[in-house]
Amino acid sequence: MRNASYNKSMRPLFLFTVLFVMILIGTVNAQTMFFQALPDIPVAEGIQPLPDQETVFDKPAGRFAQVVALLNHPEEKNNILSYYHQSLPAFGWSAQSDTLYKRGNETLKLWFEDFGGETYLYISVEP
């Protein structure tokens, strides 16, 4: 009998969890792409991921990963940073600055580099 009352009391929590997950999924557009090496990091509009430049190492201390993307319009750097500032919290990341985020023991960094007349976005995740 105790299990039945326990199950009844857990129903609202279960329903809340399901609803929360559905809302969370709904905040990410069905068309959203994700980086191969960082499958929980969305690809912002206006950048082109470079899969051959992705690096991932799983170590006992945690995951070390870096992805690179080409900016279609270098003048859009602020829009790219704004996109990640708005979207990363849905994946558990909390902003420490415009280019630094924390989630548990992981740190995510964003930065731009210019090379050969092109601008690239780098995203790294490390413990």
N, CA, C and O atoms as a Tinker XYZ file with bonds, in Angstrom:
   508  protein
     1  N      0.816000   -1.190000    0.000000    73     2
     2  CA     0.000000    0.000000    0.000000    64     1     3
     3  C      0.861000    1.256000    0.000000    63     2     4     5
     4  O      0.504000    2.268000   -0.603000    81     3
     5  N      1.973000    1.181000    0.667000    73     3     6
     6  CA     2.850000    2.342000    0.744000    64     5     7
     7  C      3.367000    2.727000   -0.642000    63     6     8     9
     8  O      3.486000    3.912000   -0.951000    81     7
     9  N      3.673000    1.738000   -1.469000    73     7    10
    10  CA     4.155000    2.011000   -2.820000    64     9    11
    11  C      3.111000    2.739000   -3.648000    63    10    12    13
    12  O      3.452000    3.609000   -4.450000    81    11
    13  N      1.845000    2.394000   -3.465000    73    11    14
    14  CA     0.779000    3.048000   -4.228000    64    13    15
    15  C      0.699000    4.527000   -3.877000    63    14    16    17
    16  O      0.564000    5.368000   -4.766000    81    15
    17  N      0.782000    4.851000   -2.585000    73    15    18
    18  CA     0.724000    6.266000   -2.201000    64    17    19
    19  C      1.984000    6.997000   -2.651000    63    18    20    21
    20  O      1.922000    8.167000   -3.028000    81    19
    21  N      3.117000    6.319000   -2.615000    73    19    22
    22  CA     4.363000    6.918000   -3.098000    64    21    23
    23  C      4.256000    7.221000   -4.591000    63    22    24    25
    24  O      4.645000    8.298000   -5.042000    81    23
    25  N      3.725000    6.259000   -5.356000    73    23    26
    26  CA     3.564000    6.457000   -6.796000    64    25    27
    27  C      2.624000    7.614000   -7.096000    63    26    28    29
    28  O      2.873000    8.394000   -8.015000    81    27
    29  N      1.532000    7.732000   -6.317000    73    27    30
    30  CA     0.604000    8.844000   -6.521000    64    29    31
    31  C      1.272000   10.179000   -6.229000    63    30    32    33
    32  O      1.041000   11.157000   -6.939000    81    31
    33  N      2.095000   10.226000   -5.194000    73    31    34
    34  CA     2.753000   11.492000   -4.852000    64    33    35
    35  C      3.838000   11.850000   -5.863000    63    34    36    37
    36  O      4.200000   13.019000   -5.990000    81    35
    37  N      4.351000   10.872000   -6.571000    73    35    38
    38  CA     5.397000   11.133000   -7.564000    64    37    39
    39  C      4.824000   11.557000   -8.915000    63    38    40    41
    40  O      5.544000   12.111000   -9.745000    81    39
    41  N      3.536000   11.301000   -9.141000    73    39    42
    42  CA     2.924000   11.653000  -10.422000    64    41    43
    43  C      3.072000   13.126000  -10.778000    63    42    44    45
    44  O      3.477000   13.437000  -11.898000    81    43
    45  N      2.759000   14.049000   -9.864000    73    43    46
    46  CA     2.913000   15.471000  -10.218000    64    45    47
    47  C      4.357000   15.826000  -10.576000    63    46    48    49
    48  O      4.595000   16.617000  -11.489000    81    47
    49  N      5.314000   15.247000   -9.864000    73    47    50
    50  CA     6.722000   15.508000  -10.171000    64    49    51
    51  C      7.069000   14.968000  -11.552000    63    50    52    53
    52  O      7.760000   15.628000  -12.327000    81    51
    53  N      6.588000   13.770000  -11.855000    73    51    54
    54  CA     6.838000   13.180000  -13.165000    64    53    55
    55  C      6.228000   14.041000  -14.267000    63    54    56    57
    56  O      6.881000   14.314000  -15.274000    81    55
    57  N      4.984000   14.468000  -14.084000    73    55    58
    58  CA     4.321000   15.300000  -15.088000    64    57    59
    59  C      5.035000   16.637000  -15.250000    63    58    60    61
    60  O      5.187000   17.127000  -16.369000    81    59
    61  N      5.470000   17.226000  -14.148000    73    59    62
    62  CA     6.218000   18.479000  -14.216000    64    61    63
    63  C      7.514000   18.278000  -14.997000    63    62    64    65
    64  O      7.875000   19.112000  -15.827000    81    63
    65  N      8.215000   17.171000  -14.734000    73    63    66
    66  CA     9.471000   16.890000  -15.431000    64    65    67
    67  C      9.234000   16.724000  -16.924000    63    66    68    69
    68  O      9.982000   17.272000  -17.734000    81    67
    69  N      8.210000   15.980000  -17.292000    73    67    70
    70  CA     7.888000   15.791000  -18.712000    64    69    71
    71  C      7.556000   17.129000  -19.362000    63    70    72    73
    72  O      8.030000   17.417000  -20.460000    81    71
    73  N      6.756000   17.937000  -18.702000    73    71    74
    74  CA     6.398000   19.246000  -19.231000    64    73    75
    75  C      7.631000   20.128000  -19.384000    63    74    76    77
    76  O      7.788000   20.806000  -20.400000    81    75
    77  N      8.506000   20.122000  -18.383000    73    75    78
    78  CA     9.730000   20.919000  -18.433000    64    77    79
    79  C     10.596000   20.506000  -19.619000    63    78    80    81
    80  O     11.105000   21.361000  -20.345000    81    79
    81  N     10.764000   19.207000  -19.816000    73    79    82
    82  CA    11.576000   18.715000  -20.935000    64    81    83
    83  C     10.950000   19.124000  -22.265000    63    82    84    85
    84  O     11.664000   19.504000  -23.193000    81    83
    85  N      9.634000   19.050000  -22.366000    73    83    86
    86  CA     8.963000   19.441000  -23.610000    64    85    87
    87  C      9.169000   20.928000  -23.887000    63    86    88    89
    88  O      9.389000   21.320000  -25.033000    81    87
    89  N      9.100000   21.751000  -22.854000    73    87    90
    90  CA     9.332000   23.186000  -23.026000    64    89    91
    91  C     10.773000   23.431000  -23.430000    63    90    92    93
    92  O     11.044000   24.243000  -24.315000    81    91
    93  N     11.695000   22.737000  -22.790000    73    91    94
    94  CA    13.109000   22.890000  -23.109000    64    93    95
    95  C     13.378000   22.506000  -24.553000    63    94    96    97
    96  O     14.093000   23.213000  -25.264000    81    95
    97  N     12.818000   21.408000  -24.985000    73    95    98
    98  CA    12.991000   20.982000  -26.370000    64    97    99
    99  C     12.345000   21.984000  -27.312000    63    98   100   101
   100  O     12.877000   22.254000  -28.389000    81    99
   101  N     11.219000   22.531000  -26.924000    73    99   102
   102  CA    10.532000   23.510000  -27.765000    64   101   103
   103  C     11.304000   24.791000  -27.952000    63   102   104   105
   104  O     11.090000   25.496000  -28.938000    81   103
   105  N     12.211000   25.121000  -27.021000    73   103   106
   106  CA    12.992000   26.349000  -27.170000    64   105   107
   107  C     14.079000   26.197000  -28.219000    63   106   108   109
   108  O     14.627000   27.190000  -28.699000    81   107
   109  N     14.392000   24.965000  -28.576000    73   107   110
   110  CA    15.383000   24.732000  -29.617000    64   109   111
   111  C     14.629000   24.414000  -30.896000    63   110   112   113
   112  O     13.903000   23.423000  -30.964000    81   111
   113  N     14.797000   25.231000  -31.884000    73   111   114
   114  CA    14.126000   25.079000  -33.164000    64   113   115
   115  C     14.413000   23.700000  -33.752000    63   114   116   117
   116  O     15.530000   23.194000  -33.641000    81   115
   117  N     13.417000   23.101000  -34.369000    73   115   118
   118  CA    13.593000   21.788000  -34.986000    64   117   119
   119  C     14.657000   21.825000  -36.075000    63   118   120   121
   120  O     15.246000   20.792000  -36.394000    81   119
   121  N     14.912000   22.989000  -36.646000    73   119   122
   122  CA    15.912000   23.138000  -37.692000    64   121   123
   123  C     17.317000   23.353000  -37.130000    63   122   124   125
   124  O     18.277000   23.415000  -37.899000    81   123
   125  N     17.456000   23.465000  -35.838000    73   123   126
   126  CA    18.743000   23.749000  -35.224000    64   125   127
   127  C     19.729000   22.624000  -35.496000    63   126   128   129
   128  O     19.421000   21.442000  -35.339000    81   127
   129  N     20.922000   23.030000  -35.909000    73   127   130
   130  CA    22.017000   22.078000  -36.101000    64   129   131
   131  C     22.908000   22.130000  -34.865000    63   130   132   133
   132  O     22.925000   23.125000  -34.140000    81   131
   133  N     23.640000   21.056000  -34.637000    73   131   134
   134  CA    24.572000   20.993000  -33.525000    64   133   135
   135  C     25.937000   20.570000  -34.045000    63   134   136   137
   136  O     26.041000   19.900000  -35.073000    81   135
   137  N     26.979000   20.963000  -33.331000    73   135   138
   138  CA    28.330000   20.558000  -33.705000    64   137   139
   139  C     28.492000   19.066000  -33.461000    63   138   140   141
   140  O     27.971000   18.534000  -32.481000    81   139
   141  N     29.216000   18.387000  -34.354000    73   139   142
   142  CA    29.429000   16.949000  -34.188000    64   141   143
   143  C     30.199000   16.648000  -32.910000    63   142   144   145
   144  O     29.837000   15.736000  -32.168000    81   143
   145  N     31.253000   17.404000  -32.649000    73   143   146
   146  CA    32.095000   17.148000  -31.480000    64   145   147
   147  C     31.464000   17.651000  -30.185000    63   146   148   149
   148  O     31.834000   17.206000  -29.098000    81   147
   149  N     30.514000   18.573000  -30.299000    73   147   150
   150  CA    29.803000   19.112000  -29.137000    64   149   151
   151  C     28.306000   19.030000  -29.428000    63   150   152   153
   152  O     27.681000   20.043000  -29.740000    81   151
   153  N     27.723000   17.830000  -29.329000    73   151   154
   154  CA    26.331000   17.639000  -29.738000    64   153   155
   155  C     25.302000   18.376000  -28.891000    63   154   156   157
   156  O     24.116000   18.363000  -29.219000    81   155
   157  N     25.734000   19.015000  -27.811000    73   155   158
   158  CA    24.804000   19.801000  -27.004000    64   157   159
   159  C     25.042000   21.302000  -27.168000    63   158   160   161
   160  O     24.541000   22.104000  -26.380000    81   159
   161  N     25.810000   21.678000  -28.194000    73   159   162
   162  CA    26.058000   23.088000  -28.493000    64   161   163
   163  C     25.478000   23.378000  -29.878000    63   162   164   165
   164  O     25.941000   22.815000  -30.870000    81   163
   165  N     24.466000   24.256000  -29.954000    73   163   166
   166  CA    23.853000   24.550000  -31.252000    64   165   167
   167  C     24.768000   25.391000  -32.137000    63   166   168   169
   168  O     25.635000   26.118000  -31.654000    81   167
   169  N     24.553000   25.274000  -33.430000    73   167   170
   170  CA    25.283000   26.069000  -34.420000    64   169   171
   171  C     24.471000   27.333000  -34.675000    63   170   172   173
   172  O     23.314000   27.262000  -35.089000    81   171
   173  N     25.074000   28.476000  -34.428000    73   171   174
   174  CA    24.392000   29.755000  -34.639000    64   173   175
   175  C     24.171000   30.003000  -36.127000    63   174   176   177
   176  O     24.951000   29.562000  -36.971000    81   175
   177  N     23.092000   30.718000  -36.428000    73   175   178
   178  CA    22.849000   31.129000  -37.804000    64   177   179
   179  C     23.965000   32.090000  -38.209000    63   178   180   181
   180  O     24.355000   32.960000  -37.430000    81   179
   181  N     24.471000   31.930000  -39.420000    73   179   182
   182  CA    25.518000   32.824000  -39.907000    64   181   183
   183  C     26.922000   32.272000  -39.770000    63   182   184   185
   184  O     27.897000   32.957000  -40.079000    81   183
   185  N     27.028000   31.023000  -39.303000    73   183   186
   186  CA    28.344000   30.384000  -39.251000    64   185   187
   187  C     28.275000   29.029000  -39.933000    63   186   188   189
   188  O     27.216000   28.405000  -40.010000    81   187
   189  N     29.424000   28.586000  -40.426000    73   187   190
   190  CA    29.522000   27.286000  -41.084000    64   189   191
   191  C     30.509000   26.425000  -40.304000    63   190   192   193
   192  O     31.705000   26.716000  -40.301000    81   191
   193  N     30.035000   25.376000  -39.646000    73   191   194
   194  CA    30.952000   24.499000  -38.911000    64   193   195
   195  C     31.981000   23.877000  -39.853000    63   194   196   197
   196  O     31.684000   23.591000  -41.013000    81   195
   197  N     33.174000   23.676000  -39.347000    73   195   198
   198  CA    34.244000   23.023000  -40.095000    64   197   199
   199  C     34.564000   21.703000  -39.391000    63   198   200   201
   200  O     35.466000   21.648000  -38.554000    81   199
   201  N     33.819000   20.628000  -39.734000    73   199   202
   202  CA    33.964000   19.353000  -39.022000    64   201   203
   203  C     35.390000   18.809000  -39.020000    63   202   204   205
   204  O     35.791000   18.131000  -38.073000    81   203
   205  N     36.156000   19.096000  -40.065000    73   203   206
   206  CA    37.529000   18.587000  -40.103000    64   205   207
   207  C     38.449000   19.313000  -39.121000    63   206   208   209
   208  O     39.596000   18.908000  -38.931000    81   207
   209  N     37.953000   20.383000  -38.497000    73   207   210
   210  CA    38.728000   21.138000  -37.510000    64   209   211
   211  C     38.298000   20.824000  -36.076000    63   210   212   213
   212  O     38.786000   21.450000  -35.135000    81   211
   213  N     37.398000   19.868000  -35.902000    73   211   214
   214  CA    36.901000   19.532000  -34.569000    64   213   215
   215  C     37.849000   18.560000  -33.870000    63   214   216   217
   216  O     38.429000   17.672000  -34.495000    81   215
   217  N     37.990000   18.751000  -32.566000    73   215   218
   218  CA    38.857000   17.905000  -31.750000    64   217   219
   219  C     38.119000   17.529000  -30.471000    63   218   220   221
   220  O     37.482000   18.373000  -29.841000    81   219
   221  N     38.210000   16.245000  -30.090000    73   219   222
   222  CA    37.592000   15.788000  -28.835000    64   221   223
   223  C     38.530000   14.793000  -28.162000    63   222   224   225
   224  O     39.040000   13.870000  -28.796000    81   223
   225  N     38.745000   15.000000  -26.871000    73   223   226
   226  CA    39.482000   14.054000  -26.040000    64   225   227
   227  C     38.658000   13.806000  -24.790000    63   226   228   229
   228  O     38.296000   14.746000  -24.083000    81   227
   229  N     38.364000   12.549000  -24.517000    73   227   230
   230  CA    37.701000   12.184000  -23.264000    64   229   231
   231  C     38.771000   11.661000  -22.326000    63   230   232   233
   232  O     39.406000   10.640000  -22.589000    81   231
   233  N     38.961000   12.370000  -21.237000    73   231   234
   234  CA    39.981000   12.024000  -20.247000    64   233   235
   235  C     39.284000   11.769000  -18.911000    63   234   236   237
   236  O     38.128000   12.156000  -18.739000    81   235
   237  N     39.961000   11.129000  -17.975000    73   235   238
   238  CA    39.357000   10.932000  -16.652000    64   237   239
   239  C     38.945000   12.253000  -15.998000    63   238   240   241
   240  O     37.979000   12.302000  -15.237000    81   239
   241  N     39.686000   13.320000  -16.302000    73   239   242
   242  CA    39.362000   14.630000  -15.721000    64   241   243
   243  C     38.142000   15.263000  -16.372000    63   242   244   245
   244  O     37.570000   16.208000  -15.828000    81   243
   245  N     37.735000   14.752000  -17.537000    73   243   246
   246  CA    36.582000   15.307000  -18.241000    64   245   247
   247  C     36.815000   15.403000  -19.734000    63   246   248   249
   248  O     37.815000   14.913000  -20.260000    81   247
   249  N     35.886000   16.034000  -20.397000    73   247   250
   250  CA    35.900000   16.158000  -21.857000    64   249   251
   251  C     36.657000   17.423000  -22.266000    63   250   252   253
   252  O     36.430000   18.506000  -21.728000    81   251
   253  N     37.552000   17.256000  -23.223000    73   251   254
   254  CA    38.236000   18.380000  -23.847000    64   253   255
   255  C     37.780000   18.396000  -25.303000    63   254   256   257
   256  O     38.005000   17.427000  -26.028000    81   255
   257  N     37.154000   19.465000  -25.733000    73   255   258
   258  CA    36.659000   19.532000  -27.112000    64   257   259
   259  C     36.830000   20.946000  -27.646000    63   258   260   261
   260  O     36.750000   21.929000  -26.910000    81   259
   261  N     37.071000   21.013000  -28.958000    73   259   262
   262  CA    37.144000   22.318000  -29.619000    64   261   263
   263  C     36.528000   22.187000  -31.005000    63   262   264   265
   264  O     36.796000   21.233000  -31.736000    81   263
   265  N     35.702000   23.161000  -31.347000    73   263   266
   266  CA    35.110000   23.223000  -32.680000    64   265   267
   267  C     35.445000   24.576000  -33.292000    63   266   268   269
   268  O     35.724000   25.550000  -32.593000    81   267
   269  N     35.408000   24.604000  -34.626000    73   267   270
   270  CA    35.713000   25.826000  -35.368000    64   269   271
   271  C     34.618000   26.024000  -36.403000    63   270   272   273
   272  O     34.137000   25.063000  -37.004000    81   271
   273  N     34.227000   27.277000  -36.608000    73   271   274
   274  CA    33.219000   27.606000  -37.621000    64   273   275
   275  C     33.633000   28.890000  -38.327000    63   274   276   277
   276  O     34.196000   29.799000  -37.717000    81   275
   277  N     33.348000   28.947000  -39.604000    73   275   278
   278  CA    33.615000   30.125000  -40.426000    64   277   279
   279  C     32.422000   31.064000  -40.339000    63   278   280   281
   280  O     31.280000   30.638000  -40.507000    81   279
   281  N     32.683000   32.337000  -40.076000    73   279   282
   282  CA    31.609000   33.330000  -40.054000    64   281   283
   283  C     31.292000   33.743000  -41.481000    63   282   284   285
   284  O     32.197000   34.070000  -42.249000    81   283
   285  N     30.014000   33.730000  -41.841000    73   283   286
   286  CA    29.605000   34.187000  -43.167000    64   285   287
   287  C     29.815000   35.686000  -43.308000    63   286   288   289
   288  O     30.166000   36.170000  -44.384000    81   287
   289  N     29.600000   36.422000  -42.224000    73   287   290
   290  CA    29.744000   37.878000  -42.215000    64   289   291
   291  C     30.494000   38.268000  -40.945000    63   290   292   293
   292  O     29.903000   38.275000  -39.865000    81   291
   293  N     31.790000   38.593000  -41.050000    73   291   294
   294  CA    32.588000   38.907000  -39.857000    64   293   295
   295  C     32.007000   40.012000  -38.985000    63   294   296   297
   296  O     32.256000   40.042000  -37.780000    81   295
   297  N     31.240000   40.916000  -39.577000    73   295   298
   298  CA    30.661000   42.009000  -38.794000    64   297   299
   299  C     29.550000   41.521000  -37.858000    63   298   300   301
   300  O     29.026000   42.305000  -37.066000    81   299
   301  N     29.190000   40.251000  -37.940000    73   299   302
   302  CA    28.120000   39.676000  -37.121000    64   301   303
   303  C     28.623000   39.074000  -35.803000    63   302   304   305
   304  O     27.883000   38.344000  -35.144000    81   303
   305  N     29.852000   39.366000  -35.415000    73   303   306
   306  CA    30.407000   38.777000  -34.184000    64   305   307
   307  C     29.496000   39.001000  -32.980000    63   306   308   309
   308  O     29.239000   38.074000  -32.212000    81   307
   309  N     29.013000   40.219000  -32.815000    73   307   310
   310  CA    28.155000   40.511000  -31.658000    64   309   311
   311  C     26.851000   39.724000  -31.705000    63   310   312   313
   312  O     26.346000   39.296000  -30.667000    81   311
   313  N     26.300000   39.531000  -32.908000    73   311   314
   314  CA    25.073000   38.732000  -33.040000    64   313   315
   315  C     25.328000   37.269000  -32.674000    63   314   316   317
   316  O     24.481000   36.617000  -32.065000    81   315
   317  N     26.498000   36.764000  -33.050000    73   315   318
   318  CA    26.856000   35.380000  -32.716000    64   317   319
   319  C     26.965000   35.237000  -31.196000    63   318   320   321
   320  O     26.423000   34.297000  -30.616000    81   319
   321  N     27.665000   36.170000  -30.559000    73   319   322
   322  CA    27.796000   36.121000  -29.096000    64   321   323
   323  C     26.434000   36.239000  -28.420000    63   322   324   325
   324  O     26.172000   35.561000  -27.427000    81   323
   325  N     25.573000   37.091000  -28.950000    73   323   326
   326  CA    24.226000   37.259000  -28.401000    64   325   327
   327  C     23.422000   35.965000  -28.536000    63   326   328   329
   328  O     22.696000   35.586000  -27.617000    81   327
   329  N     23.552000   35.289000  -29.676000    73   327   330
   330  CA    22.856000   34.019000  -29.887000    64   329   331
   331  C     23.248000   33.010000  -28.800000    63   330   332   333
   332  O     22.386000   32.379000  -28.189000    81   331
   333  N     24.546000   32.867000  -28.570000    73   331   334
   334  CA    24.990000   31.901000  -27.566000    64   333   335
   335  C     24.605000   32.341000  -26.155000    63   334   336   337
   336  O     24.312000   31.503000  -25.303000    81   335
   337  N     24.605000   33.631000  -25.908000    73   335   338
   338  CA    24.192000   34.132000  -24.595000    64   337   339
   339  C     22.723000   33.773000  -24.325000    63   338   340   341
   340  O     22.348000   33.496000  -23.186000    81   339
   341  N     21.899000   33.780000  -25.374000    73   339   342
   342  CA    20.482000   33.448000  -25.230000    64   341   343
   343  C     20.221000   31.946000  -25.237000    63   342   344   345
   344  O     19.324000   31.478000  -24.536000    81   343
   345  N     20.988000   31.181000  -26.016000    73   343   346
   346  CA    20.664000   29.763000  -26.189000    64   345   347
   347  C     21.374000   28.821000  -25.220000    63   346   348   349
   348  O     20.812000   27.783000  -24.871000    81   347
   349  N     22.575000   29.142000  -24.780000    73   347   350
   350  CA    23.319000   28.200000  -23.940000    64   349   351
   351  C     22.668000   27.905000  -22.587000    63   350   352   353
   352  O     22.788000   26.776000  -22.111000    81   351
   353  N     21.984000   28.858000  -21.940000    73   351   354
   354  CA    21.332000   28.515000  -20.671000    64   353   355
   355  C     20.327000   27.363000  -20.790000    63   354   356   357
   356  O     20.127000   26.630000  -19.821000    81   355
   357  N     19.702000   27.190000  -21.935000    73   355   358
   358  CA    18.762000   26.078000  -22.130000    64   357   359
   359  C     19.467000   24.729000  -22.071000    63   358   360   361
   360  O     18.824000   23.694000  -21.895000    81   359
   361  N     20.791000   24.743000  -22.219000    73   359   362
   362  CA    21.582000   23.514000  -22.170000    64   361   363
   363  C     22.376000   23.414000  -20.864000    63   362   364   365
   364  O     23.303000   22.613000  -20.745000    81   363
   365  N     21.993000   24.242000  -19.894000    73   363   366
   366  CA    22.603000   24.163000  -18.578000    64   365   367
   367  C     23.814000   25.044000  -18.353000    63   366   368   369
   368  O     24.413000   25.001000  -17.278000    81   367
   369  N     24.191000   25.844000  -19.343000    73   367   370
   370  CA    25.359000   26.714000  -19.209000    64   369   371
   371  C     24.957000   28.034000  -18.571000    63   370   372   373
   372  O     23.925000   28.610000  -18.918000    81   371
   373  N     25.777000   28.514000  -17.635000    73   371   374
   374  CA    25.525000   29.834000  -17.043000    64   373   375
   375  C     26.646000   30.776000  -17.467000    63   374   376   377
   376  O     27.827000   30.431000  -17.414000    81   375
   377  N     26.249000   31.967000  -17.885000    73   375   378
   378  CA    27.200000   32.954000  -18.401000    64   377   379
   379  C     28.038000   33.525000  -17.268000    63   378   380   381
   380  O     27.512000   33.946000  -16.237000    81   379
   381  N     29.337000   33.532000  -17.475000    73   379   382
   382  CA    30.269000   34.218000  -16.587000    64   381   383
   383  C     30.664000   35.554000  -17.219000    63   382   384   385
   384  O     30.984000   36.521000  -16.528000    81   383
   385  N     30.630000   35.576000  -18.566000    73   383   386
   386  CA    30.869000   36.780000  -19.367000    64   385   387
   387  C     30.275000   36.495000  -20.743000    63   386   388   389
   388  O     29.632000   35.463000  -20.934000    81   387
   389  N     30.481000   37.393000  -21.702000    73   387   390
   390  CA    29.962000   37.162000  -23.060000    64   389   391
   391  C     30.639000   35.985000  -23.747000    63   390   392   393
   392  O     30.087000   35.414000  -24.688000    81   391
   393  N     31.828000   35.621000  -23.286000    73   391   394
   394  CA    32.600000   34.581000  -23.960000    64   393   395
   395  C     32.974000   33.412000  -23.057000    63   394   396   397
   396  O     33.726000   32.530000  -23.474000    81   395
   397  N     32.467000   33.388000  -21.833000    73   395   398
   398  CA    32.820000   32.336000  -20.885000    64   397   399
   399  C     31.561000   31.834000  -20.180000    63   398   400   401
   400  O     30.771000   32.622000  -19.660000    81   399
   401  N     31.384000   30.492000  -20.173000    73   399   402
   402  CA    30.209000   29.861000  -19.577000    64   401   403
   403  C     30.655000   28.689000  -18.710000    63   402   404   405
   404  O     31.688000   28.070000  -18.969000    81   403
   405  N     29.871000   28.392000  -17.684000    73   403   406
   406  CA    30.157000   27.267000  -16.788000    64   405   407
   407  C     28.942000   26.348000  -16.723000    63   406   408   409
   408  O     27.794000   26.791000  -16.753000    81   407
   409  N     29.240000   25.041000  -16.631000    73   407   410
   410  CA    28.201000   24.031000  -16.403000    64   409   411
   411  C     28.860000   22.905000  -15.615000    63   410   412   413
   412  O     29.699000   22.175000  -16.143000    81   411
   413  N     28.481000   22.772000  -14.371000    73   411   414
   414  CA    29.127000   21.763000  -13.530000    64   413   415
   415  C     30.614000   22.039000  -13.453000    63   414   416   417
   416  O     31.034000   23.141000  -13.100000    81   415
   417  N     31.417000   21.023000  -13.788000    73   415   418
   418  CA    32.867000   21.217000  -13.757000    64   417   419
   419  C     33.429000   21.616000  -15.124000    63   418   420   421
   420  O     34.647000   21.669000  -15.295000    81   419
   421  N     32.560000   21.896000  -16.097000    73   419   422
   422  CA    33.018000   22.253000  -17.440000    64   421   423
   423  C     33.015000   23.764000  -17.656000    63   422   424   425
   424  O     32.186000   24.488000  -17.105000    81   423
   425  N     33.957000   24.214000  -18.465000    73   423   426
   426  CA    34.047000   25.613000  -18.870000    64   425   427
   427  C     33.976000   25.674000  -20.387000    63   426   428   429
   428  O     34.690000   24.947000  -21.079000    81   427
   429  N     33.119000   26.536000  -20.900000    73   427   430
   430  CA    32.981000   26.750000  -22.340000    64   429   431
   431  C     33.508000   28.145000  -22.654000    63   430   432   433
   432  O     33.131000   29.123000  -22.008000    81   431
   433  N     34.386000   28.225000  -23.658000    73   431   434
   434  CA    34.952000   29.510000  -24.075000    64   433   435
   435  C     34.648000   29.735000  -25.548000    63   434   436   437
   436  O     34.704000   28.809000  -26.357000    81   435
   437  N     34.325000   30.976000  -25.885000    73   435   438
   438  CA    34.097000   31.404000  -27.269000    64   437   439
   439  C     35.132000   32.468000  -27.605000    63   438   440   441
   440  O     35.402000   33.349000  -26.789000    81   439
   441  N     35.713000   32.394000  -28.798000    73   439   442
   442  CA    36.590000   33.470000  -29.256000    64   441   443
   443  C     36.654000   33.459000  -30.778000    63   442   444   445
   444  O     36.325000   32.469000  -31.431000    81   443
   445  N     37.085000   34.583000  -31.314000    73   443   446
   446  CA    37.190000   34.758000  -32.762000    64   445   447
   447  C     38.651000   34.937000  -33.146000    63   446   448   449
   448  O     39.442000   35.511000  -32.397000    81   447
   449  N     38.995000   34.433000  -34.331000    73   447   450
   450  CA    40.327000   34.652000  -34.892000    64   449   451
   451  C     40.173000   34.967000  -36.365000    63   450   452   453
   452  O     39.343000   34.383000  -37.061000    81   451
   453  N     40.995000   35.907000  -36.830000    73   451   454
   454  CA    41.037000   36.265000  -38.250000    64   453   455
   455  C     42.258000   35.606000  -38.862000    63   454   456   457
   456  O     43.355000   35.647000  -38.305000    81   455
   457  N     42.044000   34.992000  -40.030000    73   455   458
   458  CA    43.145000   34.331000  -40.718000    64   457   459
   459  C     42.849000   34.295000  -42.212000    63   458   460   461
   460  O     41.776000   33.857000  -42.625000    81   459
   461  N     43.788000   34.750000  -43.010000    73   459   462
   462  CA    43.630000   34.692000  -44.465000    64   461   463
   463  C     42.412000   35.432000  -44.970000    63   462   464   465
   464  O     41.787000   34.996000  -45.936000    81   463
   465  N     42.061000   36.537000  -44.344000    73   463   466
   466  CA    40.904000   37.316000  -44.771000    64   465   467
   467  C     39.567000   36.755000  -44.324000    63   466   468   469
   468  O     38.522000   37.285000  -44.702000    81   467
   469  N     39.574000   35.698000  -43.531000    73   467   470
   470  CA    38.347000   35.080000  -43.020000    64   469   471
   471  C     38.315000   35.208000  -41.499000    63   470   472   473
   472  O     39.356000   35.339000  -40.856000    81   471
   473  N     37.110000   35.170000  -40.932000    73   471   474
   474  CA    36.946000   35.209000  -39.478000    64   473   475
   475  C     36.356000   33.880000  -39.023000    63   474   476   477
   476  O     35.395000   33.378000  -39.606000    81   475
   477  N     36.947000   33.326000  -37.977000    73   475   478
   478  CA    36.544000   32.022000  -37.462000    64   477   479
   479  C     36.103000   32.140000  -36.008000    63   478   480   481
   480  O     36.674000   32.901000  -35.227000    81   479
   481  N     35.083000   31.376000  -35.664000    73   479   482
   482  CA    34.627000   31.244000  -34.284000    64   481   483
   483  C     35.197000   29.946000  -33.736000    63   482   484   485
   484  O     35.098000   28.896000  -34.371000    81   483
   485  N     35.788000   30.025000  -32.566000    73   483   486
   486  CA    36.281000   28.853000  -31.858000    64   485   487
   487  C     35.442000   28.679000  -30.597000    63   486   488   489
   488  O     35.143000   29.644000  -29.893000    81   487
   489  N     35.070000   27.434000  -30.329000    73   487   490
   490  CA    34.365000   27.099000  -29.091000    64   489   491
   491  C     35.117000   25.937000  -28.462000    63   490   492   493
   492  O     35.332000   24.907000  -29.100000    81   491
   493  N     35.513000   26.108000  -27.213000    73   491   494
   494  CA    36.181000   25.012000  -26.513000    64   493   495
   495  C     35.421000   24.687000  -25.237000    63   494   496   497
   496  O     34.834000   25.561000  -24.600000    81   495
   497  N     35.448000   23.412000  -24.880000    73   495   498
   498  CA    34.867000   22.933000  -23.624000    64   497   499
   499  C     35.944000   22.106000  -22.945000    63   498   500   501
   500  O     36.539000   21.212000  -23.546000    81   499
   501  N     36.180000   22.422000  -21.676000    73   499   502
   502  CA    37.176000   21.677000  -20.904000    64   501   503
   503  C     36.813000   21.709000  -19.429000    63   502   504   505
   504  O     36.041000   22.557000  -18.980000    81   503
   505  N     37.385000   20.767000  -18.682000    73   503   506
   506  CA    37.095000   20.751000  -17.240000    64   505   507
   507  C     37.708000   21.962000  -16.536000    63   506   508
   508  O     37.563000   22.110000  -15.323000    81   507
